[in-house]
C-alpha cells in the first residue's frame, strides 16, 4: 500500500537526485561543457574571472580550480604598471618621490605574494564517464559583486585611516602623534593591497575610489615628519663616567631619533630620565661587592606622559672595589643594549 510515508521518501530521493544533478554533470554519453576547455565559455571576461581545475576526486579538483584563479589574479597584480601618486598633503622632493615609488613597488610585491582572494566560488563541476573518472571544476569570480565587496572594504578602511590621521594631528607630543600616524600608515598599506585587488577585479569601480589620504607612502611620510621633529634629551644621574648615557644615546639614535645636549634640553620633545645607583655592599668575603640599580623612563615633555619605563638591578664582585664597579657598569651597558627601547620605531 502506498502511504504518505512512502510518498515523502520518494520525494526525498527525487529531490536529492535533482540536487546532485545541479551540482555535477557526468559524461554519460554527454559532451563536456565548453568551459572545460575554455573557462570563459558562457562567462564573458568583462563580467567574470574564471579558471578550471581537475583531479581524480571532486574536492581536489575544486581546490585546484580556486588555486588556478588565485594564481591568475596574483600574476595580474604583479604585472600591473606601478603608478606613483603625488603626495598631496606634503611638499616632496625628487628623492622622496623615488622613495615613494620604491615603497609602492614593495606594496605590490607583498600584495601578490600574500594574496588571499575573497569571493571565488565553484560554479560547476563536470565528471567524465570513464571507469576512472576525472573531475573538472570551474572557479568563478563575479567582477561586479566581488568588486563591490573590495570597494566597501577600501572605503571602510579609508574612514579608519582618516580618523587616525586626524587623531595624530591632535596629539600634543610628536612621539604620540608618530605612533598614531604609524598605525594609520599600516592600515593604508593594507588598503593599498585592497585597492590593487579592486583594480584587477573591476577597474571601473577602482576609478570611483580616491582616498583622501593619498597612499600608504603619503601617510608614511607624515609619520616620518613627526618622528623627525622628535628630539630627546638624555639625563642620566649617578654615573660620572657617562657610559650609561652614551649607551642610551646610541640606542636612541639607532631608532632614528636625534639627541640634544643639556644646553638645548628645553627644545627636546622627550626626556630620557635615568637614575643609576652603584653602592658597595658590606659582605664578609675576599671579594668586594657592588650593588647596582637602574630606573628610568622616557617622558613626553609636553604631556608628562611616561612613554616607556626601564629598570634592572643586581650585583657584581671582584677583588677590588674599582673593578667591581667597572663590572657593574658593563652589566648595565649590556642591559641598555638589550632593553626593548623604542622598539616600535626600529
N, C-alpha and C positions, 0 to 999 in steps of 0.2 A: 504493500500500500504506500502510495506517495504521500508523505507527510510534510508539514511545514518545516520540520527539522531537515528533511532531505532537500527541500527547496532551498533553504538557507545554505546548506552545504554545497549544493550545486552552484548557486550564485557566487559563493565564496571562491570556488575553483575557477569559474569563468572570469571573475574579477582579477584573480592572480595571474591567469594566462594573459589577460589584456595588459596588465601592468608590466609583466615580463616582456611582452612583445613590444611595448613602447620604449623599454629601456635598452634592449639589444636586439638587433635584427640578425638573422642567421642566413647562411649561404646555401640553404637547402634548395638548390636549383635557381636561386636568385643571383643576379649580378651584384657585385659590391657597389655600394653607393659611390657617387662621384667624389665625395670628399676623401675617400681612402687614398686616391692618387693625387687629388688636387684639393687640399684642405679648404681653399676659399670657394669651392664649388657650392653655389647657393648661399654663400656668406660673403658679400662684397667687402673688399678691403676698406672701403670708405666707412663702413659701419661696424666691422668686426675685425678682430685679430684671431687667427686660428693656427692650430698645429695638430699633427697626428702622431700618436704613439702606438706601438704594437708590442705584443708579447704573447707568451703561451697561456697566460691567465689574465683575467679582466683587471684585477687590481694593479698589477704591474703595468699593463697597457695604459691605464688611466694615469698612473704616476708618470710614466714616460711622456705622455701627451702634455701634461702640465709642465714637466721639466723642459720639453721642447719649446713650448710657448714662452716660458720664462727666459730661456736662452735667447730666443729671438728678440724679446724686449730688452734684455741685457745688452746684446750686441748693438741694438738700435740706439740705446742710451749712450754707449761708448762711442759710436760713430757720429753722433750729433755734433755739429760745429759748436765749439765753446765760444759764446759771445760775451765779451766783457761789458758789464754795465758800469756807467759812470757813477761815482758816489755823489748823490745829490745833497747829502747833508754836510759834507765837509769838502774843503779845498784839497785837491790831491795833486801830488807831483807825478812826474813820469815814472819815477821809481815805485811810487805807491800803486800806480795803475798796473805796472808789471807784476807787483806782488799780488794784487787782486786777481789778475788773470791766472797766475800760478795757483792761487787759492781755489779759483773756480774749477780749474782742471783737476785739482786734488779732490774736490767735491764730486766731480763726475766719476772719477775712478772709484771712489768709495761707494758711491751710489750703485754703480754697476756690479761691484764685487760683493756687496752685501744685500743684493736685491731680493725682496720678497714682494710678490705681486698680489694685490687684492683683486678679487672679482673674477678669477678664472673658474669656469665651470666645465664639467664634462657634458657636452651637448648630445653626443650619440655614441653608440658602441655597435660595431659590426663583428660577427663571429663567422668564420669560414665553415663550410660543411665537410671539411676534411676529417679523416679519422682522428688525427691530432690537430685540433682546430687552432687557428690563430685569431687572437682578439685585436681589433683595431679600435682605438678610442679617439674621439675628436674633442680637443680642448678649445674652448671659445671664450673670448672676452668681448663684451659689448662696449664699443668705444663711448657711446653716449652715457649709458648707465654707470659704467665704471669711472668714466671721466668726471661725472658729477660727484662721485664719492671722493675722488682725489681733489677736486676743486673745493668741496666743502671742507675737507681736511686742511687744505692750504689756507683757506680764509680763517678758519678757527685758530690755526697756529699763528697766523699773522696778527690776529687780535691779541693773543697772549704775548707776542713779541713786542708789539706797540705799547702794551701796558707795562712791560718790564723796562722798556726804554724810557718811558715817562717816569717810572719809579726811580730809575737810576739817576736821572737828571734832577730829581727832587732830593736825593741824598745830599747831606751836608759834607760828608767826608769822601774824598776821592777813592779811597780803597773800598769803602762800602759801595760806592757808585760803580766801581770797576767790577766787583763781584756780581752785582745785579745785572750789569751790562754783559758780563761773560755768560750768564745764564741765558740772556736774550740771544747772544751770538750762537750758542749751542742749539737753541730752538731754530734759529734762522738757518743753520747748517742742515738741520733735519728737514726744514721746509724747502730748501733748495733741492733736496733729493725728491721731495714730493712734487715740486714743480717740474723737475726733469722728467719724472714719470708721466705727469699730465701732458707735457709737450709731446711725448711719444704716443700716448694713448689717444689724445684728442687735441690737436693743435689749435683748433678754433676756441675751445674752452680755455686753453692756456693763455690765449691772447686777451681774455677777459680778466685775468688776474694780474694786477700790477701792484705788488706790495709797497706800502708807503715807506718801509724801511730800506728799500732798495734790494739789498742782497746780504748774504751772510758776511761777505767781505766788508761791506759797509758798516755793519754792526760791530764786527771785529775791530775795525779801525776806530770806532767810537770808544770801544773798551780800551784800546791801546792808548788813546789820548788821556783817558782818566788815569791809567797806570803811569803814563809819562809825567803826569802832574803830581805824582806821589813822591814826596821826599821823606827820608827817615833820619831822625837824629838818634844815634846810638849812645845811650847814657848808662855806662857800667860803673858801679861803685864797689869798692872793696878789692880791686885788682890793680895794684900800682904798675904792674908790668905791661898792661894794655893788651895782653894776649887774648883775653876773652872778648874784649871789644873788637879786636881785629877779626877774630873768628866769626862773630856775629855779622860784622860789616861785609865780609866776604860772602856769607850766605845770602844776605840781603841783595847785594849786587848781582849774585848769580841768579836771583829770582827776577831780575830785570828792573829793580828799583835803584834809585840813587840815594846816597847818604850825604849828610851835611855836617860840617864841623860845628863845634859848640857855639861859635860866634854867630852862626846862622840858624840856630835852633828854632828861633821864632818863625822861620819860613817853612819849617817842616810840617808835613801833614800828619806824620806819625812819630811817636817817640817809643823806642825800644828801651824800656826801663828795666835794668837788671841789677840785682844785689848779689854780691859774692862774699861769702864768709869763709876764711881759712883760719882755723883755730887749733893750737896744739892740744893734744889730749894727754891727760895725766894717767898713763898706763904703765904698770911695772913691767918693763921689758927692756931688752938690749936695744931695740929699735925705738925711733921717735915716730909718733903718730900725728897726723894732721887730719882733722875732720873738715870736710868741705860741704858747703851748702850753696846752691844757686837757685834763686827765684826771680822770675821776671814776667813781663807782659808787654805785648805790642799794643800801644794805646793810640786810638784815633783822637788827635788833639782837639778838634772842633766839637766832638761829641762826648769825649771822655770814655768812649766805649773800649773795652778790652777785646781786641780782635783775636788774640791768641795768648795763651799762658804757657810758661816753661818752668821746669823745676827738676832738680836732682840733688842727691846728697850721697855721702859715703865717706870713706877714709882711706888714706894711703900711709905707708910706713917706709922708713929707711933708717940707716944707721945715723944719718944726720938730719936735723930738722929742716935745713935748707933744701936737701934733696927730696925729703918727704913732701915739702911744699911744692917743689917743681913737679913731682909726680901727680899731685892733686890738680895742678893747673893743666897738665897734659890730659888727665882724665876728663876735666871739664871741657877742654877743647874738643876731645873726641865726642862728648855729648852734644856740643853745639853742631858739630859736623854731621851728626846723625839725627838731630831733632827734626820733627815734622814742621819746619819753619816755612811759612808762606807756600805750602805745598800746592795750593790751587793756582799759583802763579807760574809754577815751573813746568 
